Amino acid sequence: MLQTASGPLGRALDEAIAGRPSALHALLARGSRLPGTRANDALADAFAQECRARGPQTDRVVLALVRLNEEEAPGATALEFLPVCGICALGARAANDEKSRTPFVAELHARADDLRFRVRDAVVDALARTGARAGDWLLAQVGPWMDGYFHGAAVVRALIRESWLGALHDAAPVMARLDQAFACARDAPRAAARYPGRKALVEALGLALGPIGVRFGAPTFEMLARWAATSDPELRELVATTLDDKRLANRFGPELARVRVALDASKAPVRNPDHDHGPSRDRSGARRRGRRAT
């Protein structure tokens, strides 16, 4: 149940603004539903709306919550809900106060690769909420995010939320962010191939290409045709899977056909079995040692 400004949540927030945050922290933790499978999203949103209504006077309280680290608010505990609520409020404030956006987006960047997955998910929600009101501006601001795996994944996941995607008007910066995400995944060192962050980035791209193709059409497929030439098998699979998206097939048949041609043209050549002469010569001396042993 959402609390009003005169209810317990509002009163606890007022105490926190006055320098006494203990009641607010206790209320949020108690109502978190953690540890559990799902946090209390309604309570987090109610807190965000209280902060939005009060404006800048809540910023000190919100930032203190956002900056609680893994030791102060461990994952899979009720205390993890505190930074989640702070990030939710940060998004609400950034969406409604232009002056706060730049520093608040910087705070979100600092939390995008947090060890706690609920905190990372809260960053995605906050980006989407801000993007709904500051669509093209936010897309430009997150350019530097795209050189990090979890950071890039957060942007791509938030980008396909209808609230942000519907607020965008220019395809070019969207394609630029996708290009950066593809490049980040492609250029990952071999040691990072199984790193959770890179995996998250590749999964986010897989979710994003269809909706973005529906929204922006031809520029998306021009971008995919370029990436069809990559030798990275996971990224090639992303392109190939997008070609089978039924939402796109009926609307963009010729564009998809051009991407398919580019994908086929860049396939690695099939090895000619006539040139396969078996294993290479054994230069290790093992064969000679074996003969001597007999």
C-alpha positions as CSV (number, residue, x, y, z in Angstrom):
1,M,0.0,0.0,0.0
2,L,1.4,3.4,-1.0
3,Q,2.0,5.9,1.8
4,T,1.0,9.5,1.6
5,A,3.1,12.5,2.8
6,S,1.2,12.5,6.1
7,G,1.7,8.7,6.6
8,P,4.5,6.8,8.2
9,L,6.8,7.0,5.2
10,G,6.3,10.8,4.8
11,R,7.0,11.3,8.5
12,A,10.1,9.1,8.5
13,L,11.4,11.0,5.5
14,D,10.8,14.3,7.2
15,E,12.8,13.0,10.2
16,A,15.6,11.9,7.9
17,I,15.7,15.3,6.3
18,A,16.1,16.8,9.8
19,G,19.1,14.6,10.3
20,R,17.5,11.5,12.0
21,P,17.5,8.8,9.3
22,S,17.1,5.7,11.6
23,A,13.3,5.6,11.4
24,L,13.3,5.8,7.6
25,H,16.0,3.1,7.3
26,A,14.0,0.8,9.7
27,L,10.7,1.4,7.8
28,L,12.2,0.7,4.4
29,A,14.1,-2.4,5.6
30,R,11.0,-3.7,7.4
31,G,8.8,-3.3,4.3
32,S,11.4,-4.5,1.8
33,R,10.1,-8.2,1.6
34,L,13.8,-9.2,1.6
35,P,15.3,-11.6,1.8
36,G,12.9,-13.0,-0.7
37,T,12.3,-13.5,-4.4
38,R,11.0,-10.0,-5.1
39,A,11.6,-6.7,-3.4
40,N,8.7,-4.4,-2.5
41,D,8.7,-2.3,-5.7
42,A,5.6,-0.4,-4.6
43,L,7.3,0.8,-1.5
44,A,10.4,1.9,-3.4
45,D,8.3,3.8,-5.8
46,A,6.3,5.4,-3.0
47,F,9.6,6.6,-1.5
48,A,10.7,8.0,-4.8
49,Q,7.4,9.9,-5.2
50,E,7.8,11.4,-1.7
51,C,11.3,12.6,-2.6
52,R,10.1,14.0,-5.9
53,A,7.4,15.9,-4.2
54,R,9.8,17.4,-1.7
55,G,12.5,18.2,-4.2
56,P,16.1,19.1,-3.4
57,Q,15.7,19.0,0.3
58,T,15.7,15.2,0.1
59,D,18.9,14.9,-2.0
60,R,21.2,14.5,1.0
61,V,19.0,11.6,2.3
62,V,18.8,10.0,-1.1
63,L,22.5,10.1,-1.8
64,A,23.3,8.7,1.6
65,L,21.1,5.7,0.7
66,V,22.5,5.3,-2.8
67,R,26.1,5.3,-1.5
68,L,25.6,2.4,1.0
69,N,28.1,-0.2,0.0
70,E,28.1,-4.0,0.0
71,E,29.3,-4.1,3.6
72,E,26.8,-1.6,4.9
73,A,23.9,-3.0,2.9
74,P,24.7,-6.6,2.0
75,G,23.0,-8.3,-0.9
76,A,20.1,-10.7,-0.2
77,T,19.3,-8.9,3.0
78,A,16.6,-6.4,3.9
79,L,19.3,-3.7,4.0
80,E,20.0,-4.1,0.3
81,F,16.6,-2.4,-0.2
82,L,18.0,0.9,1.1
83,P,20.3,1.7,-1.9
84,V,17.6,0.3,-4.2
85,C,15.2,2.9,-2.8
86,G,17.8,5.6,-3.1
87,I,18.4,4.9,-6.8
88,C,14.7,4.8,-7.4
89,A,14.4,8.2,-5.9
90,L,17.4,9.4,-7.8
91,G,15.7,8.5,-11.0
92,A,12.5,10.3,-10.0
93,R,14.4,13.4,-9.1
94,A,16.5,13.4,-12.3
95,A,13.3,13.0,-14.4
96,N,11.7,16.0,-12.8
97,D,14.6,18.4,-12.1
98,E,16.8,19.4,-15.0
99,K,19.4,20.9,-12.7
100,S,19.9,17.6,-10.9
101,R,20.3,15.4,-13.9
102,T,24.0,15.6,-14.7
103,P,25.3,14.8,-11.2
104,F,22.5,12.2,-10.6
105,V,23.4,10.4,-13.9
106,A,27.0,10.3,-12.6
107,E,25.8,8.7,-9.4
108,L,23.9,6.1,-11.4
109,H,27.0,5.3,-13.5
110,A,28.9,4.6,-10.2
111,R,26.3,2.0,-9.3
112,A,25.8,0.3,-12.6
113,D,28.5,-2.4,-12.0
114,D,27.6,-2.9,-8.3
115,L,28.0,-6.5,-7.0
116,R,24.4,-6.6,-5.9
117,F,22.1,-7.4,-8.8
118,R,19.1,-5.6,-7.3
119,V,21.1,-2.4,-7.2
120,R,22.1,-2.9,-10.9
121,D,18.5,-3.5,-11.8
122,A,17.5,-0.3,-10.0
123,V,19.9,1.6,-12.2
124,V,18.2,0.3,-15.3
125,D,14.8,1.5,-13.9
126,A,16.2,4.9,-13.0
127,L,17.7,5.4,-16.4
128,A,14.4,4.5,-18.1
129,R,12.5,6.9,-15.8
130,T,14.9,9.7,-16.5
131,G,14.9,8.9,-20.2
132,A,11.2,9.2,-20.4
133,R,11.6,12.9,-19.6
134,A,15.1,13.6,-21.0
135,G,15.2,11.2,-23.9
136,D,17.8,12.5,-26.4
137,W,19.7,14.4,-23.8
138,L,20.2,11.2,-21.7
139,L,21.2,9.2,-24.7
140,A,24.1,11.6,-25.3
141,Q,25.1,11.6,-21.6
142,V,25.5,7.8,-21.5
143,G,28.0,7.6,-24.3
144,P,30.9,7.1,-21.9
145,W,29.0,4.3,-20.2
146,M,29.5,2.1,-23.3
147,D,33.1,1.1,-22.6
148,G,32.0,-1.0,-19.6
149,Y,30.1,-4.3,-19.7
150,F,27.6,-3.8,-16.9
151,H,27.4,-0.1,-17.7
152,G,26.6,-0.7,-21.4
153,A,24.2,-3.5,-20.5
154,A,22.3,-1.1,-18.2
155,V,22.0,1.5,-21.0
156,V,20.8,-1.0,-23.6
157,R,18.3,-2.6,-21.2
158,A,16.9,0.8,-20.2
159,L,16.8,2.0,-23.8
160,I,14.2,-0.6,-24.8
161,R,11.8,0.4,-22.0
162,E,8.9,1.9,-23.8
163,S,9.1,5.0,-21.6
164,W,12.6,5.9,-22.9
165,L,12.4,4.4,-26.4
166,G,9.2,6.3,-27.1
167,A,10.8,9.6,-26.1
168,L,13.6,9.3,-28.7
169,H,13.4,11.0,-32.0
170,D,16.7,10.6,-33.8
171,A,17.9,7.2,-34.8
172,A,21.6,8.2,-35.2
173,P,22.6,8.4,-31.5
174,V,20.7,5.2,-30.8
175,M,22.7,3.4,-33.5
176,A,25.9,5.0,-32.1
177,R,25.1,3.5,-28.6
178,L,24.5,0.1,-30.2
179,D,27.7,0.3,-32.2
180,Q,29.6,1.0,-29.0
181,A,27.9,-1.9,-27.2
182,F,28.8,-4.3,-30.1
183,A,32.4,-3.0,-30.1
184,C,32.8,-3.4,-26.3
185,A,31.6,-7.0,-26.6
186,R,33.8,-7.7,-29.6
187,D,36.9,-6.2,-28.1
188,A,36.7,-8.1,-24.8
189,P,39.8,-10.0,-24.1
190,R,39.5,-13.8,-24.1
191,A,39.7,-13.9,-20.4
192,A,36.5,-11.8,-20.2
193,A,34.5,-14.1,-22.5
194,R,32.7,-15.8,-19.6
195,Y,32.8,-12.7,-17.4
196,P,29.2,-12.0,-16.1
197,G,29.4,-8.4,-17.3
198,R,30.2,-9.3,-20.9
199,K,27.5,-12.0,-20.8
200,A,25.0,-9.3,-19.5
201,L,26.0,-7.0,-22.3
202,V,25.5,-9.7,-25.0
203,E,22.1,-10.7,-23.5
204,A,21.0,-7.1,-23.4
205,L,21.8,-6.6,-27.1
206,G,19.9,-9.8,-27.9
207,L,16.8,-8.3,-26.2
208,A,17.2,-4.9,-27.8
209,L,17.7,-5.4,-31.5
210,G,14.1,-6.4,-32.2
211,P,12.4,-3.6,-30.4
212,I,14.8,-1.0,-31.7
213,G,14.4,-2.4,-35.3
214,V,10.6,-2.0,-34.9
215,R,11.0,1.6,-33.6
216,F,13.7,2.9,-36.1
217,G,13.6,0.6,-39.1
218,A,16.2,0.9,-41.8
219,P,19.1,2.5,-39.7
220,T,19.0,-0.6,-37.5
221,F,19.5,-2.9,-40.3
222,E,22.3,-0.8,-41.8
223,M,24.0,-1.1,-38.5
224,L,23.4,-4.9,-38.4
225,A,24.8,-5.3,-41.9
226,R,28.0,-3.8,-40.7
227,W,28.2,-6.1,-37.7
228,A,27.4,-9.1,-39.8
229,A,31.0,-9.1,-40.9
230,T,32.3,-9.7,-37.3
231,S,34.1,-12.9,-36.7
232,D,32.8,-13.1,-33.1
233,P,30.4,-16.1,-33.1
234,E,28.2,-14.8,-30.3
235,L,27.7,-11.4,-32.1
236,R,27.0,-13.2,-35.4
237,E,24.4,-15.3,-33.7
238,L,22.7,-12.1,-32.4
239,V,22.5,-10.8,-35.9
240,A,21.2,-14.1,-37.3
241,T,18.6,-14.4,-34.5
242,T,17.3,-10.9,-35.2
243,L,16.7,-11.9,-38.9
244,D,14.1,-14.5,-37.6
245,D,12.2,-11.9,-35.5
246,K,8.6,-12.2,-36.7
247,R,7.9,-8.6,-35.7
248,L,10.4,-7.5,-38.3
249,A,9.9,-10.0,-41.2
250,N,6.6,-8.6,-42.4
251,R,7.6,-5.0,-42.3
252,F,11.3,-5.0,-43.3
253,G,11.7,-7.9,-45.7
254,P,14.2,-6.2,-48.1
255,E,16.3,-4.8,-45.3
256,L,16.5,-8.1,-43.6
257,A,17.5,-9.8,-46.9
258,R,20.4,-7.4,-47.2
259,V,21.6,-8.2,-43.7
260,R,21.3,-11.9,-44.5
261,V,23.4,-11.4,-47.6
262,A,26.1,-9.6,-45.6
263,L,26.0,-12.4,-43.0
264,D,26.4,-15.2,-45.6
265,A,29.2,-13.3,-47.4
266,S,31.2,-13.1,-44.2
267,K,31.0,-16.7,-43.3
268,A,34.3,-18.5,-42.7
269,P,35.2,-20.6,-45.8
270,V,34.4,-24.3,-45.5
271,R,37.5,-26.3,-45.2
272,N,38.2,-28.4,-48.4
273,P,38.5,-32.0,-47.4
274,D,40.7,-32.7,-50.4
275,H,43.4,-30.6,-48.7
276,D,43.2,-32.4,-45.4
277,H,46.2,-34.6,-45.3
278,G,45.8,-35.8,-41.7
279,P,47.8,-34.7,-38.6
280,S,50.9,-32.7,-39.1
281,R,54.3,-34.4,-38.8
282,D,55.3,-35.4,-35.2
283,R,58.4,-33.4,-34.4
284,S,58.3,-34.2,-30.7
285,G,60.5,-37.3,-30.9
286,A,57.8,-39.4,-29.3
287,R,57.5,-41.6,-32.4
288,R,61.3,-42.2,-32.4
289,R,61.3,-43.0,-28.7
290,G,58.5,-45.5,-29.3
291,R,60.4,-47.3,-32.0
292,R,63.5,-47.6,-29.8
293,A,61.4,-49.0,-26.9
294,T,60.3,-51.9,-29.1
